[in-house]
Amino acid sequence: MRRIRDRNPMKQLVAAALVVSLAFPAWGQEPPPPPPDGEAQEPPPSEEPPPSVEPPRREPRAEQMGYFDSCFGVPHVGQGPFGIAGEVVIPISGGPASAPSLPISSKSSDEKALLLLAVVAAVALPVVVYAIDNPAPRLVLQRFQCPTFTLDFYGGVDNGRTAIGDRATGFVSTRFGFGVGHLATDFEYEGGSGTVSAFSTHFLLRPTPREHIEGGLALGYRRSVLDGRIQEGFEIGLPHRYALWRDELKTVALEIRPLLLISSTIEPTLEAAFLIPLAQVLQLRVGGRAYTFQGELRWGVSTGLSLTL
């Protein structure tokens, strides 16, 4: 029996087209051609434009800022790890050299011993507070690196023995200081009628201030005169301040000045004063002091003003 072959060309063409369409179904899904040059393609209506980003504000550099802005203005990171500090006191000439000397009683020796213990305690306490305190605010550290001028002017009344007996006498004192960073210096002159007249000068080595305390090690010279008697020698101490409250550079503080005069004997001095801000650079001083002159205890109260620039 002869095989019948179907040679219909139309059927073969339809079968070939069906095979090609099943093997390549993605040919009909090609992306549309790009737009011609010069025509911008509009974004889809559902997309939102990206938010605008403001460029960062550039802060003025320290060298472009004035003295007031850099030392009293907005805080910025300061430069320079070193500074200088010191103190000077000026003596006044005493009376005639033939003035009688006063005997030292056992009571005066006991009072001097108690004052000496108080000075030692006043030196030890800030060391402990400094070790456990927090770092100072940035504005305080910035001010620490700037040149600082201070002027203290105060007066008061001292009580103690003189050549004519126990009595109260007035005094006036002026202290000028300058410091930059870890070094500073100040000069002091004190005088009055019938009381101790003195001149002193010291250099101070100041550590970086902390949040609640700042100060320094004072090394210098003091000369005092009372009723023709002279007391002078090398002086060492640790003057410092406790910051009780801060508002930027305005600070309510307690200033403590423990000092030891070393000559033929050791004569202690302890001064304390509250500093209350009246303005950005002006403070009210209210305090007192106790010290010995050739073993005799003298004490008093004082008030005045402090200016810081």
Buried (B, 14 or more C-beta within 10 A) or exposed (E): EEEEEEEEEEEEEEEEEEEEEEEEEEEEEEEEEEEEEEEEEEEEEEEEEEEEEEEEEEEEEBEEBEEEEBBBBEEBEBEEEEBBBBBBBBBBEBEEEEBEEBEBEEEBEEBBEEBBEBBEEBBEBBEEBBEEBEEBBEBBBBBBBBEBEBBBBBBBBBBBBBBEEEEEBBBBBBBBBBBBBBBBBBBBBBBBEBBBBBBBBBBBBBEBBBEBBBBBBBBBBBBBBBBBBBBBBEBBBBBBBBBEEBEEBBBBBBBBBBBBBEBEEBBBBBBBBBBBBEEEBEBBBBBBBBBBBBBBBBBBEBBBEBBBB
